[in-house]
Amino acid sequence: MLDFLDIPIYTGYEDFKGNISWFEALYKKNNFTEFLIKVSKQLNHEPDYYIRFKKDNFVRFVDYLGGVRFLVRNPVKVYNLVHSILIPSGNSIFDGDKVYDYLSYFRDIASYDERFEFYKEFFKKILAQFANFQEEYDYFSKMYVMLDTNLSETVFKYILSNYKINDEKLIFLILRVKRKHLKMMMII
């Protein structure tokens, strides 16, 4: 089973004193172990493995895959501290930087259903691209160094080389967390 966990902005957890704290603030403290413990406790499920991307490695990872094809229904303007980026409507292949910018737009979006549908499609497209890799090339070793994970390289290669997407086997769980939705996608 492969899980994708999306924790929407302003999702909280209850600490030992009964106060509500934000997951995002905990994550920004750069204490990933504590973050995983809190998320596991909130979900009442401890994952065996995790994969986490930092921005630069995520951009490199998507570039290494050759980009991701998206259909953008309506043009989007993404604002950041340096400049704004216009993402036009239409069907395009996005490189790593453009994918990151587009994901940033969905990070703060108010409609969690729209956000969830976008992330679901994004991960399905990323995973579908692994089917095109040929085993005689050592793609997985090159990608493995881009990850922050507790998976061994051998397990990572095995999972991705044997992984098949079956659209009919997608299961979606919606969990209530302090009046916000926490959605987790499991692909079996």
C-alpha positions in Angstrom: 0.0 0.0 0.0 1.3 3.4 -0.9 -0.1 6.5 1.0 0.1 10.1 0.0 -0.6 12.5 2.8 -1.6 16.1 2.2 -2.0 18.2 5.3 -3.9 21.4 4.4 -2.7 24.7 5.7 -4.0 25.7 9.1 -4.6 22.1 10.2 -4.0 21.7 13.9 -3.2 19.0 16.5 -3.8 18.9 20.2 -0.7 19.0 22.4 -0.3 17.5 25.8 -1.8 20.6 27.5 -4.9 20.5 25.4 -3.8 23.5 23.2 -4.1 23.5 19.5 -0.9 23.9 17.5 -0.4 24.0 13.7 1.3 21.2 11.8 2.9 23.7 9.5 4.6 25.5 12.4 5.9 22.2 13.7 7.2 21.2 10.2 9.0 24.6 9.9 10.9 24.0 13.1 12.9 21.4 11.1 12.1 18.7 13.5 10.8 16.1 11.1 10.9 13.2 13.6 8.6 15.1 16.0 6.4 16.1 13.0 6.0 12.4 12.0 5.2 11.4 15.5 2.4 14.0 15.8 0.9 13.1 12.4 1.1 9.4 13.2 -0.6 10.0 16.6 -3.4 12.1 14.9 -4.0 9.5 12.3 -3.6 6.6 14.7 -1.3 5.0 12.2 2.4 4.8 12.1 3.9 4.5 8.5 6.7 2.1 7.9 8.4 4.3 5.4 8.3 7.9 4.3 9.5 9.9 1.3 9.9 13.7 1.6 11.2 16.1 -1.0 12.9 19.4 -0.3 12.3 22.0 -3.0 15.6 21.7 -5.0 15.4 17.9 -5.0 11.7 18.0 -6.0 12.5 20.2 -8.9 15.4 18.0 -10.0 13.3 14.9 -9.6 10.5 16.2 -11.9 13.1 17.4 -14.4 14.7 14.0 -14.3 11.3 12.4 -15.2 11.1 14.8 -18.2 8.4 17.0 -16.6 4.8 16.3 -16.0 1.9 16.9 -18.5 -0.9 19.0 -17.1 -4.2 20.2 -18.5 -4.8 23.7 -16.9 -8.4 24.5 -17.2 -8.2 28.2 -16.3 -5.1 30.4 -16.3 -3.5 30.8 -12.8 -1.3 33.6 -11.4 1.0 32.4 -8.7 2.4 35.1 -6.4 5.6 34.8 -4.4 8.0 37.2 -2.7 10.2 37.7 -5.8 7.7 37.8 -8.7 4.4 36.6 -10.0 4.2 33.7 -12.4 1.4 33.2 -15.0 0.5 29.7 -15.8 -1.7 29.7 -19.0 -4.6 27.4 -19.6 -4.1 24.5 -21.9 -2.2 21.2 -22.1 1.5 21.6 -21.4 4.5 19.7 -20.1 5.8 21.5 -17.0 9.4 21.3 -15.9 10.3 21.0 -12.2 10.2 24.7 -11.4 6.8 25.2 -13.1 5.4 22.2 -11.3 6.6 23.6 -8.0 5.0 27.0 -8.7 1.8 25.4 -9.7 1.8 23.2 -6.6 2.4 26.4 -4.5 -0.8 27.8 -6.0 -2.8 24.8 -4.7 -1.0 25.0 -1.3 -3.1 27.9 -0.1 -6.3 27.4 -2.1 -9.5 27.6 -0.1 -11.3 24.8 -2.0 -9.9 21.6 -0.4 -11.8 19.4 -2.9 -10.1 21.2 -5.9 -6.8 20.9 -4.1 -7.2 17.2 -3.4 -8.3 16.5 -7.0 -5.2 18.3 -8.3 -2.8 16.4 -6.0 -4.5 13.1 -6.9 -4.0 13.7 -10.6 -0.5 15.0 -10.1 0.7 11.9 -8.2 -1.1 9.5 -10.7 0.8 11.2 -13.5 4.1 11.1 -11.7 3.7 7.4 -10.9 2.5 6.5 -14.4 5.8 7.8 -15.8 7.8 5.1 -13.9 6.2 2.5 -16.2 8.3 3.9 -19.1 11.6 3.3 -17.5 13.7 0.5 -18.8 15.3 -1.8 -16.2 18.7 -1.9 -17.9 19.3 1.8 -17.0 19.9 2.8 -13.4 17.3 5.5 -13.2 16.2 4.6 -9.7 19.7 5.0 -8.2 20.0 8.5 -9.6 16.5 9.4 -8.3 17.1 7.8 -4.9 19.8 10.4 -4.0 17.2 13.2 -4.5 14.9 11.8 -1.7 14.8 12.3 2.0 13.5 8.9 3.0 13.9 6.0 5.4 13.5 3.5 2.6 16.6 1.6 1.6 17.7 2.1 -2.0 16.9 -1.6 -2.7 13.3 -1.3 -1.4 12.9 2.0 -3.3 13.9 0.3 -6.6 11.7 -2.7 -5.9 8.6 -0.6 -5.1 8.9 1.6 -8.2 9.9 -1.1 -10.6 7.0 -3.3 -9.5 4.4 -0.6 -8.9 1.4 -0.6 -11.2 -1.4 1.9 -11.1 -4.9 0.5 -11.2 -7.4 3.4 -11.3 -10.2 1.2 -10.1 -8.3 0.5 -6.9 -8.0 4.1 -5.6 -9.4 4.6 -2.1 -9.8 8.0 -0.6 -10.2 8.6 3.1 -11.4 11.9 4.5 -10.4 12.5 8.1 -11.7 15.3 10.3 -9.0 17.2 12.0 -10.0 20.2 14.1 -12.7 21.4 11.7 -10.5 21.0 8.6 -10.2 18.1 6.2 -7.1 16.0 6.2 -7.1 13.8 3.2 -5.0 10.8 2.6 -4.8 8.9 -0.7 -4.1 5.2 -0.6 -3.2 3.4 -3.8 -3.4 -0.4 -3.6 
